[in-house]
Amino acid sequence: DGEMVCLSLKRRMNSGLASEKSGYQHFMLKEIFEQPTAIRRLLDRFDWSLRSDYVDLSATKIVGMGSAFYAAQCFAGLCKVLDIAPPQVLLAADCVPIDFDRAEVCVAVSQSGETFDTLAAVRLAKKLDLPVMSFVNREGSALGQISDAVFLLYAGPERAVASTKSFVAQVVCLCLGLLPLSVARRMFSVLAELPVLIESLLFAAEKNIRPWIALLKSEQHLYILGRGMLSLIAAEMALKCKEVAYVHAEAIHAADFKHGPLALVEQGTPVIMLLADDMWLEHNLLTLHELHGRGAQVFVAAE
């Protein structure tokens, strides 16, 4: 439009890819193991001054794409577990004005803060005079610049294409930033235990998950089943399988699997089943029994 703009450039020194990997084979593996540190840093630096005492989540619309979309869905699922009316989570690329009808606030979630579709959804919300809160990892991002409040994830740089530590940070930050203030402060002490739990899980994964690799590495198709919150985790797992391993992975709600997809299961079909010791355990075990009956190759991740 002919307006003069002043740009400032910042020089960033890189010490070489090998040294930045800190001994890990690749960046994604390094960043997976950085999750506990990322959560500790977020809990230490979270800006409580940005919080309002109460956010009407039932009148809140959360927009995101990819892993950010799934992180927002996980937060909404957690709200239901806590018996709190959840926000509506929208795929940013599909947002139209009617999606924001009766909304009081728009929340945008993005690792980079530069996601085109998320920015477009936020600009639409701004046109409708909605206040915008963003949860973003990179300070000074385009998303942060057009938001009314910015919650930083403090996950640190993600050099790998696939989001790992920022996904966990997004869920944690959404809890601290959007849950009723009294609930968020109580949850803070619970979340403080999360880094140790993840560290123990990662330590065990080296031994427990590696045997799966030999059995799954030649597969071209994979089903991942879960129920409740675990159905949302299954969706993120399937995305990672497609994005990183180039495997066609499909996440299906464990209860819905019997309504059609089960017909595709035959001898040797690989299925990952996510189980929790919850109200649906007995139902999930029945699904597991049906899978075994059809000869599926079942991998179970359980509490």
Disulfide bonds with the S-S distance in Angstrom:
none
